[in-house]
């Protein structure tokens, strides 16, 4: 098994050396020439740009055919030449005219031939153009083309020699090959389109997602404005509560002070005026015994240093003492 592998390996190296040596000659290679004789035997050569030929193994064509043109040369007897005259027309119109005329002026259809045309004389509006048709029947090259196809080789041109001249006949004039070319071009354009789609799809998806996000944000804007308005109201109310708490700490709770004074003052007294300023109380009113008020207020732990701010006056009209007391309220 190993001996067979090395035998095969050295045979391939020998072929590669021959190809490298041939490609490294002074005259550069331009194409691979495959010649077929009347018995469909194939001979392979490298066609240099100076027109010289150098023989190479047939197996080397599989590698060279990927990067060089492949030319099939049929037997000289297979080349047919015909002179024909057609009306004056453009080159594209002449090609279409001759494609339909071939089945009338030759025993073959255009699809059964490798063919080309050349203008023999300049076109004349009245006399038309003299055309030289060079043709090779496909049936003559069918066996050689089948052998090449088994090797994965497709010929690019058919080399036809006639009257001392050499003509290269396009090997893609057949309908089947044109269909293959069209299919290849269609697939190439499809691949290009898919590549563009693959490049643009992430951007499109990102744009769609961004638009969707923006629409959701826009839909939430009314609720967001309501939440912001409620937050502003709560912040303002909290600020008011903080101010009220600070003032309560600074000057005291008015309701609590009123409740304390109500509980501390005896029932036979009442206030006509109450002033609270920085926890300083100023009480004015009437009582049956103003002196007794000082004792009563001093007994309350929340009231400190009660004293008369003015002399006590006794009113005979109301039969009560009129007083003015100052004190400090605190814990």
Secondary structure, 3 states (H helix, E strand, C coil): CHHHHHHHHHHHHHHHHHHHHHHCCCCCEEEEEEEECCCCCEEEEEEECCCCEEECCHHHHHHHCCCCEEEEECCHHHEEEEEEEECCCCHHHHHHHHHHHHHHHCCCCHHHEEEEEEEEEEEECCCEEEEEEEEEEHHHHHHHHHHHHHCCCCCCEEEEEECCEEEEEECCCCHHHHHHHHHHHHHHHHHHHHHHHHHHHHHHHHHHHHHHHHHHHHHHHHHHHHHHHHHHHHHHHHHHHHHHHHHHHHHCCHHHHHHHHHHHCCCCEEEEEEEEECCEEEEEEEECCHHHHHHHHHCCCCEEEEEECCCCEEECCCCEEEEEEEEEECC
